[in-house]
Amino acid sequence: MREIVIDTETTGLSPREGHRIVEIAAVELDGVRIGRRWHTLLDPGRSVDPGAIAVHGITDADLKGQPKFKDVADSFLAFIEGATLIAHNAPFDASFIKTEMWLIGQPLWDAPWFDTLPLAKKMIPRKKHTLDALCVHFGIRKGARAVHGAELDTILLAEVYVRLVGRLDQLNLAGMEGGELVHLRGNERIILAACPIPHPGPRPEPLPGRLTLEELRSHKAFMKQLEEDHCRHANAKEGFPE
């Protein structure tokens, strides 16, 4: 199954309010390998809301002279053809892309989507589930990120996704022609160009543990209770008094 991680930035919160896409990024994901990328800024034909600028940092000046969606639609559709599109809060991205397709006369366009947000909520209950929070949870190094950006977010979401679906055992990777390769080792992202660059190798010292003292105590209490329950069950099975 072909998978593409995708993200959009927009002029506002809802296409029903006339908001449009200002940036689209998409990357191929083959197991844990990052392959080809597709990225563009877009002229939305309207101003960007101040609240949206505070999130992604893209201003009206940045979009001056950029292509309109109709100008890049064929290239975009060719890139994602036959793929499942992976997004965080996928209904948001899907609604905007479907609106753009409708506006260029393709109202029947659709694609299979996989939403990482419900999976994150299921796998990691009682936590925040923003992309930033999930990167912190999984120990993914984001660097200094004051604002969001679709191109960076697709890389970060790819790393989160392979952890959520349990692919960290697929680390015997080879170079990929025309792309880049993401090594997910030691909870750190290392991006290598697709050329014979040696991997830096293992860490000289292991990373410190990320569990707090409270979490360690809670785990110890849980294991103790689990052992007591097991002994109680075994005694009951053998007919011994508790």
LOMI-133348 format. One record per residue (C-alpha): residue number from 1; z, x, y. Coordinates in steps of 0.2 Angstrom, whole numbers, plus 5000, padded with zeros to 4 digits. Example, Ala and Ser with C-alpha at 12.3 -4.5 7.8 and 13.67 -1.06 7.14 Angstrom:
<rs>
- 1  5039  5062  4978
- 2  5036  5068  4995
</rs>
This chain:
<rs>
- 1  5000  5000  5000
- 2  4995  5007  5017
- 3  5009  5007  5030
- 4  5009  5009  5048
- 5  5024  5010  5059
- 6  5020  5001  5076
- 7  5029  4998  5093
- 8  5024  4991  5109
- 9  5031  4991  5127
- 10  5028  4977  5138
- 11  5029  4970  5156
- 12  5043  4958  5151
- 13  5052  4949  5137
- 14  5039  4935  5132
- 15  5021  4933  5132
- 16  5024  4914  5135
- 17  5029  4919  5152
- 18  5013  4928  5155
- 19  5019  4946  5151
- 20  5007  4958  5143
- 21  5007  4974  5133
- 22  5008  4991  5143
- 23  5009  5003  5128
- 24  5005  5003  5110
- 25  5009  5017  5097
- 26  5005  5017  5079
- 27  5007  5030  5065
- 28  5002  5030  5047
- 29  5016  5033  5035
- 30  5013  5039  5017
- 31  5029  5040  5008
- 32  5039  5050  5021
- 33  5023  5059  5028
- 34  5018  5055  5046
- 35  4999  5055  5046
- 36  4986  5049  5059
- 37  4992  5042  5075
- 38  4985  5030  5088
- 39  4992  5028  5105
- 40  4987  5021  5122
- 41  4993  5015  5138
- 42  4986  4998  5144
- 43  4982  4990  5161
- 44  4991  4973  5159
- 45  4982  4965  5174
- 46  4999  4961  5182
- 47  5015  4970  5188
- 48  5028  4977  5177
- 49  5045  4968  5179
- 50  5059  4980  5186
- 51  5070  4976  5170
- 52  5056  4982  5159
- 53  5053  4998  5169
- 54  5072  5001  5167
- 55  5069  5001  5148
- 56  5053  5010  5145
- 57  5050  5019  5162
- 58  5032  5014  5164
- 59  5027  5009  5181
- 60  5012  5000  5189
- 61  5007  5017  5195
- 62  5007  5024  5178
- 63  4995  5010  5172
- 64  4982  5012  5186
- 65  4966  5016  5178
- 66  4971  5014  5160
- 67  4960  5003  5149
- 68  4963  4985  5146
- 69  4967  4979  5128
- 70  4949  4972  5126
- 71  4942  4990  5129
- 72  4953  4997  5114
- 73  4954  4982  5103
- 74  4940  4988  5091
- 75  4948  5005  5089
- 76  4965  4998  5087
- 77  4960  4986  5073
- 78  4950  4999  5064
- 79  4966  5010  5064
- 80  4977  4996  5057
- 81  4965  4988  5045
- 82  4972  4984  5028
- 83  4989  4990  5032
- 84  5006  4982  5033
- 85  5013  4984  5050
- 86  5031  4990  5051
- 87  5041  4986  5067
- 88  5059  4984  5072
- 89  5061  4966  5078
- 90  5043  4963  5072
- 91  5042  4945  5079
- 92  5042  4953  5097
- 93  5028  4965  5094
- 94  5018  4953  5083
- 95  5019  4939  5097
- 96  5012  4951  5110
- 97  4998  4958  5099
- 98  4993  4940  5094
- 99  4993  4935  5112
- 100  4982  4950  5116
- 101  4970  4945  5102
- 102  4970  4927  5107
- 103  4965  4932  5125
- 104  4950  4942  5119
- 105  4944  4928  5108
- 106  4952  4932  5091
- 107  4965  4918  5089
- 108  4965  4919  5070
- 109  4969  4937  5069
- 110  4985  4941  5059
- 111  4992  4955  5048
- 112  5006  4957  5036
- 113  5022  4963  5045
- 114  5038  4971  5039
- 115  5053  4969  5050
- 116  5066  4983  5048
- 117  5079  4973  5059
- 118  5085  4961  5045
- 119  5085  4975  5032
- 120  5096  4985  5043
- 121  5108  4971  5046
- 122  5109  4968  5027
- 123  5111  4987  5023
- 124  5122  4991  5037
- 125  5133  4976  5041
- 126  5146  4975  5055
- 127  5136  4988  5065
- 128  5124  4988  5080
- 129  5106  4988  5074
- 130  5096  4994  5089
- 131  5085  5009  5085
- 132  5096  5020  5095
- 133  5111  5014  5085
- 134  5102  5016  5068
- 135  5097  5034  5073
- 136  5116  5038  5076
- 137  5121  5030  5060
- 138  5108  5040  5050
- 139  5111  5056  5060
- 140  5093  5057  5066
- 141  5092  5069  5081
- 142  5083  5060  5096
- 143  5086  5073  5109
- 144  5088  5067  5127
- 145  5081  5050  5128
- 146  5085  5041  5144
- 147  5071  5028  5142
- 148  5061  5021  5127
- 149  5043  5025  5123
- 150  5032  5017  5110
- 151  5025  5034  5104
- 152  5043  5041  5101
- 153  5050  5025  5094
- 154  5037  5025  5080
- 155  5042  5042  5074
- 156  5061  5037  5075
- 157  5058  5021  5067
- 158  5048  5029  5053
- 159  5063  5040  5050
- 160  5075  5025  5050
- 161  5063  5015  5038
- 162  5062  5029  5025
- 163  5081  5029  5024
- 164  5083  5010  5024
- 165  5071  5009  5009
- 166  5078  5024  5000
- 167  5064  5036  5000
- 168  5073  5052  5004
- 169  5070  5058  4986
- 170  5051  5060  4991
- 171  5053  5077  5000
- 172  5040  5087  4990
- 173  5028  5086  5004
- 174  5011  5094  5007
- 175  5001  5097  5023
- 176  4991  5082  5030
- 177  4974  5085  5037
- 178  4973  5081  5055
- 179  4991  5075  5056
- 180  5009  5081  5056
- 181  5022  5081  5043
- 182  5040  5075  5045
- 183  5053  5084  5034
- 184  5069  5073  5033
- 185  5081  5087  5027
- 186  5099  5089  5032
- 187  5098  5073  5042
- 188  5087  5082  5054
- 189  5069  5079  5059
- 190  5057  5094  5059
- 191  5039  5090  5063
- 192  5027  5103  5058
- 193  5008  5103  5062
- 194  4996  5102  5048
- 195  4993  5120  5046
- 196  5001  5134  5036
- 197  5018  5136  5046
- 198  5032  5141  5035
- 199  5047  5129  5033
- 200  5063  5136  5042
- 201  5072  5134  5026
- 202  5090  5128  5022
- 203  5104  5128  5036
- 204  5115  5144  5036
- 205  5130  5132  5037
- 206  5132  5114  5031
- 207  5133  5101  5044
- 208  5151  5094  5048
- 209  5156  5078  5040
- 210  5152  5062  5051
- 211  5166  5051  5044
- 212  5181  5048  5055
- 213  5199  5050  5049
- 214  5201  5031  5049
- 215  5185  5029  5038
- 216  5192  5043  5026
- 217  5209  5034  5025
- 218  5200  5018  5022
- 219  5189  5025  5008
- 220  5204  5033  5000
- 221  5214  5017  5000
- 222  5198  5008  4993
- 223  5197  5020  4978
- 224  5215  5019  4974
- 225  5214  5000  4974
- 226  5198  5001  4963
- 227  5207  5013  4951
- 228  5222  5001  4950
- 229  5211  4986  4947
- 230  5202  4995  4933
- 231  5219  5000  4924
- 232  5225  4982  4926
- 233  5209  4975  4918
- 234  5209  4988  4904
- 235  5228  4984  4900
- 236  5224  4965  4900
- 237  5209  4968  4888
- 238  5220  4978  4876
- 239  5234  4966  4877
- 240  5246  4978  4886
- 241  5258  4971  4899
- 242  5254  4975  4917
</rs>
